[in-house]
């Protein structure tokens, strides 16, 4: 892998507010550390991945998911000769904008915000790291490098058409070149997200009793991994057998991305990081064969886990929490904590106020949203 494909911290495009560089950390290391120390990152520990936080201590949360994504991403970046710190920073930040209750909360908040420009969790992550984190003396947000902001904004590919308002607001002041693909590091973070959740959702679904080992042994990739474990460790107890098989599923996905991406980069004709951005297609990909197999796994998870009756019942209950909280705060925003009142007073119209309410609700953890809902409505959920 040619060195030119790794994002070089010495050639980074800088920060919105210029700062002195650290004498012992690269700018991308500094980005990663600021993300880890962000309040929004800590709150991910009590935000839903699939199961609502109070349903059990062993299921993934947004925090543990983000850590797993970062671990996978760093491994792939190292194998491909990319910058590990930038890759890790984007991976750790990719879900910062998620609401309480995962995609259920996001769907509810987007519907409520439709008259005011909608809600998008990727754009909200940008809003958090450019405006809502308020710890530093010289700037709002985390003042991340251009490369890190670009990676968070478009790790899933170019963002074109009507931009989410929160992303458009940032892009107006710091052009992220949203029409191009992101760096290879950000592309690695995106596929590491797919790898992590396809693997850990199988394990969490098994733990929850939504399906059995025998059922997932009908799935591609998984069937071969269980068979390998059975050959190597006959009579292994069920828990260890499951773990050994699914860690092999993990390995198959990671190896496929590394091999496929190495060939794609070598055959792309690209010579620099900028060439990678301008190719018009991602260079970090699964092979066509593995991608077809993963679509079958994802279809299984969708029907047997994400749309399972027990999961859908909880989704309906927690979606109602967001639906109830939003109009309460919009009609009486001073119910929000005192440190939000200066923002409320600065709002010039209902749209501005709604966006502040949206910021507040989106930042809630599952448990805080449930507690606040009970306090304001007198209704307990769950």
N, C-alpha and C positions, 0 to 999 in steps of 0.2 A: 504494500500500500504506500503510495507516494505521500511524502510528508506534507505536500501542498494542500491536501484535502482536509487536514485538521485545522480548525479555527485557531489562529495564533493570538493569544492574549496580548502580545506585543503590538499587534496590528488592529486591535479592537477599535471600533468606531466611536468609542467614548460613551459618556453618560449625559443625560439631559442637563444636569448641574455638574460642571467640572469639579473634580476632586483630586487631591494629591494621591498618587498611587501608593499602595502599601509596600513596605520594604521586604516583606516576607510572604505575601500572598499575591497570586496573580489576580487580575480583575475578575476572572470567572470563578476563582475560589471565593472571592469576596461576595460575588453574587449568590453563590450557593449558601454561604454562611448567613447572609442576610435573610434568605428565604427560610432557612431552618429556624432562625430567631424571630421570625414574624409571628405576631399574635394569630393571624389567620392560619398559619401552619399548625400551631399548637391545637387550635380548635378542631382540626380535622380528626383528632382522636375520638371525638364524640359526634362524628357525622357518618351517616349511613353510607355503606358501600352497596349491599343488597338488603341485608337485614337491619332493621332499625336498632340503634345502639343498645336499647334496653333489653333486646331479645336474647342476648347471650354474650358472655365475655370472650368466647373463642372465635367468633366470626370476624372477618376482616372489617375494618373501618376505613374511611378515606385516608387516614394517616398510615395505617399499616399497608394499605394498597400502594400509596405513594412511595413508601420506603421500598417495597418490593419492585415497583417499576424502576426506581433509581438504581437498585442493585443489578437488575437485568441490563439496564441501559449502560451502566458503567462497564459491565462485562463485554457487551457487544462493541462499545466504543473502543475499548482496549484492543480487542481482536482486530478491529479495522483500522487502527492507528489514528483514531480521532481524538479530540480533546475530551478527556473524561470529566473534567470539572464543569464545562459548559453543558455537556450531556446530562450530568447529574442535576445541575441547577434547573434545567428545563423540566426534567422528569419530576423533581420534587415540587415544582410550582404548578404542574399542569392541571391539578384539581383544586387549586386554592379558591376558585370562584364558586365552588359547589355550595348549594343551599343545604339547610337541614333536610334530612329524609331523601337525599340523593336526587335521582331524576324525577321522582314523584314531586318533591318540593320545587324543583326547577320548572316542571310543567305547570304546576299551580301558579307559581310566581310569574311565569311568562304570560299566562292567560290574564292575570290581574294587571300586569304592566303593559298589555297590548295597546291601550290608549296612550301610553306614555313612552312608546318606543320599544317595548318588549324587554325580555331578560335573556341573557345568554351566558352560561357559566364560563366559557373561555374568555369572553370579553370582560366579565367580572373579575377574572384573575388579573387581567391587565389593570383594571381600575384599582384593585387592591394594592398592587405593587407600584403604582404611580401616584395614588392619591390617598387611599384609606388607611394605610399603615402610617401612623404619625408618632414616630419615636425619635426622629433625628432632628437636630437643631436647624440644619440648613435647607431641608427639603421635606416635602410630603412623600409618602411612599418609601421605596427602598432604593431609588436612584440606580436601578440596574443598568448594565451595559446595553447598548443597542442590540447586540447579538442575542442576549438573553431575552429581552423583550420580544424580539422578532421570533425567537423560538417558541415562546409561550403563545404568541398571537397566531402563528401559522404552522405549528408542528403537524397539524393534520392536512396541510397543503395551502395553496394560495387562497386568500379571502377576497372574493370579488362580489360585484353587485352591491346591493344595499348593505352597508356595514352596520353591525350592531352599534348603537349610539355610544356605548362605553369605549369600544375600540376606535370608533371614528374620532372621538374626543382626544384620545391619546395620539392617534396617528396624525392629527392636525398639527400637533406641536413637535412630533418626533417621527418623521416619515419612516415607516417600517417596511416600505416596498412590498405591500401586501399582495401585489399581483404575481410575485415570484414564489418559488418554493423556498423553504427555509434551509438552513445549513444541514449538512449530513447529521450533525449531532442532534439537532431537533427532530429530524426524521427518525433517528434511532429511538429517541424518547417516545415518539408516537407508537412505533411498533412494539416497544417494550410494554406499553400500556396494554395492547392487545394480548401479548404473551402472558402478562401477569394475571389479567382477569379471566382469560380462558382457562388457565390452570387453577387459580385459587377459587373460582366460582364452582368448579367441579368438586373441589374438596369441601367447601362450605355447604354445597347442596347435599352432599353425602352426609355430612355431620348433622344437617337439619332433617334428614330422613325424607327428603323430597324425591330421591331416587336411590337406587342401589348400585353396588359394585357390578352386579350382573348386568344391569341396564346400561351402564356406561361402557361395559366391555363390548357392546355392539357398535361402538363408535370407532371411526378410523383413528389411527395413531394410538388411541387408548388401548385397543384390543391387543396390539403388538407389545405394548409396554407391560401390560399385565401378564401376557404369555412369557415374556422374558424373565420377569420376576418369579413366576411359577417354576420355570426351568431351573433357575439359579438357586432359588430358596424354597424347595418343596416343603409344604406344611407350615409356612410362615403364618403367624397370627394375622387376623384380618386387618388390624389397624396398621401394622408395619407393612403388610402387603400393599395396602392402599397407598401409603406414603411413598414406598419405593417405586410403585408404578407411576404415580403422578409426578414424581421428581424426574422420571425419565421422559414423560410428556413435555415437561419444561425444557429438558435438554434437547429434544428433537426440534422444538420450535426455535430455540436460540441458535442451534447449529445451522438450521436451514436459512435463517436470516443472514448469518455471517457468510455462509458460502454463496448465497444468491447475491447479496449486496457486493461482495468482493468482486464477483464477475461483472455485475452491472457497472460498477465504478470503473473497472479496468476497460470495459468495452465502450464507455460513454464518450471517450475523446476529451473529457474535461481535464484541465490542468490545474485549476485553482478552486478555492472555496466559492468564488463568484461564479465560475463556470457551473458548479453544482447547482447553484440557485437558479441559473438561467437555462437549464436543460429542458424544462417543460414537463418533466416527469420525475418522480422520486427515485433515488438510487438505493434507498433502503427499503427492501421488499421481501416478502415471502416468495418462495417459488410458486409457480402456477398450481402445481400439484398439491402442495401443502395448503395453499390458500383455499382450494376446493374442499379439502378435508376439514379445515377449520370452519368453513361455512356450515358444514353439517353439525359440528360440535356446537356452534353458536345457535343454530336452529333448535337443537335439543335443549340447550340452556334456556332459550327464550320460552319454549313451551312448557318445560318441566320445572323451571325455577322462577324466572322473572314474571311469568304469568300463572304460577301455581295459585290455587284458590286461597291458601293461607297467606301468601305474600300479597295477593291482590286485596285481601281484606284489610291488612295493615296499611297498605298504600292508600286505600280510600279514607281510612281514619286519619292518617297523618297529613294527607292532602287537604283535608278539611281544616286542620290546624292553621296552615298557611292562609287558606281562604278566609278564615275568621280573623286572623291577626291583622292582615293588610288594611281592611277598611277601618278597623279600630284605630290604628296608628295614623292613617291618612286623615281621619276626621278629628283626632286629638293627638297631634304629634308630640305634645309636651308630656305624654305618658312615657316617651322614650327617655333614657338616662340623660342627666344634665349635660354631659360632655357632647351630646348631639345637638344641643339647643342653638349653638352659634350657627351650625349648618342650616338648621330649620329657619332661623331668622334671615339667613342670606338667600333663601329660596325666593325666586322672583315670581313664580307662578305654580300652578298645581302640578305641572310636569316635573319641575325641579323638586318639589316636595315629595312627590311619588317616588322619585329616584332615590331620595334620601331614605325614605321608608323601606324601599327595596334593598338598599345597602344594609340597613339595620337587620332586616329579616334574613337576608342571604347570609349574613355573618353568624347567625345563631347556630348553636349546636342543637342536636336532636333534643337533648334533655332540657336545655334552656327554653326552647320553643314550646315543649310540652308544659313546663312549669309556668311560663308566661301565659300560655293559653288558659291553663287552669285558673291562674290568678285573675285574668281579665274577663273570663267568661263563666267561671265557676263550674266548668265541665272537665272531667278527667277523661283522658284517652288511654286506651290499652288496659 
